[in-house]
Amino acid sequence: MAARVLCAWREWLELRGRLHEEYRFHIERAAADLRGLGLSARAARREARLRFGSRHNLRIARRELGGDLQGLTYLLRVHRVTASRGLQPLMLITAMLMLLALSPAPRELVEGVLGRSINPADRGVVVLSSHPLGAFYDGITPAELRALRSMTTVTAIDRYRMDVRGRAAQGTPLKAVAAEARAKTHNRGFYAAWLSDQTNVSTAPAKVVWAFVAICGVFFLRRSATWQWLSYGAALGSLHAGASLLLWAYLEQIGRGVAWFTFVAYLGVTAMQCCWWWRDLRERCPACLDGLVLPLTAGRADRVLFDPLFTESVCAHGHGAMIR
C-alpha cells in the first residue's frame, strides 16, 4: 500500500510542479516584455502578476489540472490504494490509537480489553471479601481483620475499603486461601480473588457480542479458498474486534456505564463492521489478496434456477476470475 500511496503522491506533486513552472515562465516572459517598454524590473513583475490575475485564477487552474485535494483523491483511486490489503488494518489501528489518545487513562482501556491488570505490582495480590448475610453489608469487621492477619497463606494483609488485600505465597491456590480465611474467621461467606483479574472497566457485554460474531465468522470462512485468505480474514476480524472492544471500554470509562440506547448504537456499529469485513474479503483475490477489478453482473434476479444473478470479477495480477 505504501508504494501505491507514494506513486500517487509523486504524480500529484509533479502536476502541481508543472503548473507552477508554467506559471513562473509566463510571468517572466510578460515581465521581460514590459521591461522592454521601459518599466523597471520590480514594476514590470508587479504588472505581469496583475495581468495574470489573483491567486484565485491559479487555484482554478490547479483544480482543472488535478492538483488540488480532489485530484489527489482521484489519483489514489487510480493507483488502487483503496484496493490494498493494508488499508483497512491501517484505519483500524489508527482508530485504536485515537481512542487510547483520547482516553484519560489508556491503561484502563487495555486492561478492560484484556480482562486483567497489566500492573506488575498487582501480581500475587489477593482480595478477601465476604458475601453479605443480610440486606446490609458493612464490610469486614475488626475481629475478622485480626483473624485474617494470622493467616499463613497470605501476608501483608491490610484493609482496602470494605475488603482486605494481601500478598499470597508463591504457588498458593485461591481455594486454599479462601479455605483458611473461612477457618480463621468462622465465616463461610469468605471468598478470594486475584487483584490482577479485576479491572476498572468491564467489557464483558462487548465480548459476548464478539464471541457470537466469531462463531458466525467461522461459519462464513468454512469454505475459504486458501490459507492466506483465511489468515487475512481472521487477522482483520481480530483487529475489528479489538477496535470495537476499545470503543466499548472508552464509552464505559467516560460514562461510567453504558445506557441501553448506547448499547443499541454499539450493536449497529458492530453490524457495520461485520458488513465491511465480509465485503472486503469477498472483493479480494484468494491468491494475492489484492482487490478484484472489472466486475460484471449477469443473470436475472427473478430467474434463480435457469438464469441466476451473479457477479464475476478478475484479478489484475492474472490469478483468474472469481464469481460471487
N, C-alpha and C positions, 0 to 999 in steps of 0.2 A: 504493500500500500504506500509506503514511503516513497518508492521510486515513481509511482504514478502521480503522487502529490507534487513531487519535485519537478516532474516534466510539465505538469500543468502550470505550476508557479513560474517556471523558467519561460514558457511560451507567453504567459501573461506579462511578465516583465519585458520581454522582447517587444511585444506590441506597444506597451507604453513607451519604451525607449525609442522605437522608430517614430512614434508620434511626436515626442519632444524633440527628437533630432530634426525632423522635417520642419517643426515649428521654429526652431532656432535658425535653420537655414533660410527660411523665408524672411524672418526678422532681420537677419544680417544682410540679405540681398536688398531688402527695402531700405535699410539704413544706409547702405552703400550708395544707392541711387539718390537718396536725399542729401547725403554729403556731397555728391557731385553737383547738386543745385546750390551749394554754398552754406548749408547748415552745419553746425558743429556736430561732433560725434555724439555728444550727450543729447542734444536736441533732436538729431536725426533718429537715434534709437527710441527716444520717447515718442516721436511722431509715428514711427513704424509700429510700435506697440498699440498706439491709439487706432491706427488703421485696421489692425487685426482684431480689434475689439477687446472686451474684457475677458477674464478667465472663464466666464460663463460659456463663451464660444469654444474654449479649449475643453471644457467638461462635456459639451455636446459632441465634439469630435471624438473624445475618448470613449463616450458611450456608443457612438456609431461604429467605432473600430473594435470595440470589445475589450477596452482596457479598464473598465470600471468593475465594481464588485459583481454585477450581474454577468459580465463577461467572464470573470474568474469562476463563477458558479457553473457557467456553461462549459468552460474548459475542464473543470473537474468531472463533469458528466461525460464529456467526450473521451477523456482518458480513463473512464470507467473506475473512478475512485470509489463510487458507491457500491460497485460490484466486488470490491476487495473483501477478502475474508477477515481482515483485521479491523475493518471499520466499526462493526457492531461491538466487538470486545473493547475497542478503544473508547467508544462512547460510554459503555457500562462502567469501565474503570474510572473514567473521568467523573461520572455521576457519583460513584462511591467516594472518590477523593473530595468532591464538593460537599457531600454530606458530612464527611469527617471534618472538613474545614469549618463548616457552619455549626457544628455541634459544640456546645460549651464544655463538654467532657468527652472527647473522642474515645478514650479508653473504655468508657461505659458502653458505647455502641459496640465496640469489638467484643467486649465481654458478653454483652447480650446476645450477639450472634453466635459466639462460641458456646454459650451456656455455662461458662465457668470463668473464674477470675484469672487474670494473667499476671497478677501482682505476686512476685516471688515470696513476699512476706506472708501471704495467706496460705501457703502450702503447709500442711500439717496442723493448721489451726482448726480446732473442732468447736462447734457451737452446741451447748447443752441447754435444752429448754424442756418445758413441761406442758402437757396438754391441760387446758383448764377443766377443772372438775365441775364447776358451776357456771352460772351465767356471767360472772365477773372473774377476771384473772388479774391479780396484782403483781404477777411475776414471781420469781424465786424468792423464798423467804430467807431471812438471815440464818436460820437454823439449817436450812438446806444448803446454803452457801458454805457454811462451816463444814458440813459433812462432805460436800464436793471437794473442798480443798484438801481433804485427807485421802483423795484418790491416788492410786499408784499408776494408772494408765494415762492420766492427764496431769500435766504440771502447769504452773504459772496461771492458775485459774483466777479470773477477775470478772467482776460484773460488767456487762455491757447492756445498757437499757434494761429490759425486763428479763434478759437471759444472761448466761455466763459464757465466757470464752476461755479456752486453754489450749495448750500445745500437746498433742498426743505423742506418745512414744513411737519411734520409728517402727513401722510394721504392725502397729496395733489396729485391728479392725474396728469398725464402728459398733458392731454388735457387742464386742467386749466392753467398750467404753459405756454404751448405754446400759448394759447389764450391771456394771459396777456402780453407775450412778443410781440406778434403782435400788440396788442393795444398800448403798450408803445412806440414801435419803428415805428409804422405805416408801417411795412414791413410784407406783407402776406407770405413771404417766410420763416419765422422763424419756427423752429420745435424743439422739446425737446426729449431727450433720456436719459435713466438711464446709468450712467457710469458703473454700475455693469453688464450691458448687452453687453458691448464692451470688446473684448479681442484682444490681440496682435497676436494670432494665430487663423486662421479660419479653421474649419473642416467641413464646410457646404457641399462641394462636397463628402467627405467621408461619411457623414451622409446620404446623398441621396442614395449612393450606398448601404449602410447597411439597409436603410429603404426598398429598393427593395428586399434585401436578406431576411429581416424579413418576408416580405409578402410571399416569396417563402417558407420560413421555416415553416410558419403556414400551407401552403398547404401540405408540406411533413409530418407534425406532426398531421394532422387532424384525422388519423386513429391510434393514439397511443394506445398501449396495456394497459398501466397502467399510473396512475397519477405520479408515481415515475419516470417512464421512460420519461414522458413528462416534468416533472420538471427538470430532469437531462439534457435533451436536451435543454431546454430553458436557464438554467444556463450556460451550456457550450457554447451555442451560444452567450450569453451576454459577456462572457469572450473573445471569439473570436472577437466580435465587439469592445470591449474596447481596446484590444491589437492592433487591426487594426487602430482604431482612434488615439491611441497614436503614432503609426508608422507614420501616415499621419501628425500629429501635429509636430513630430520630423523632418520630411522631410521639412515641411513648415518653421520650425524655423531655421534650419541650412542653408536652401537655400533661405529663404525669398520669397517663391513662388515655385510652383510645375510645372515643364515643362510637355509638353504633353507626352513625352516618359516615364517620371517618372509616370505619371498617368496611362499609359497603363501597366507598370510593376506592379503598385499597384493593378490594376484590376486582373492581373494574380495571384498575391499573395492572393487576396481575393477569387478567384475561387479555389485555392489550399486549403485554409482554409475551404471553404464550403464542398469540397470533403472530407477532413479529418474529419470534423464534422459529416457528414452523414454516412461515412463508420464506424466511431467509434460507432455510435448509432445502426447501423444495425447489428453489431457483438457483441451486448450485450444482456444479458438475461433481459427481461422486468421485472422480479420479483426481482432479486438481483443485477442487473446492472453489473454483472461480465462478463468477456469475454467468448464467446462461444468456444467450443473445438470440435475436431473431425469433421471437415467439410467434407461432402460427396456430390459430384456433380453427378447428374444423369440426364438422358434425352439427347435429341439431339437438337442442335440449329436449324437444318433445318426441324424439325417436331414440329411446335408450337402448333398445335391442338391436335395431338394424343400422342406425347411424348415430352412435353415441357422441356426445360432445367431449372433445379432448384438445389439449394444447401441447404442441411439440416445439421444443427449443433445442438449440445446438450449442455445443461448446466452442468457444473461439480458438481453443488450442488443439482442435482436431480430435477430441475424445468421443465424437459421435453425437447422436441426438437423444433426447430424453422426453418421454411422453408423460404427461400428468393430467 
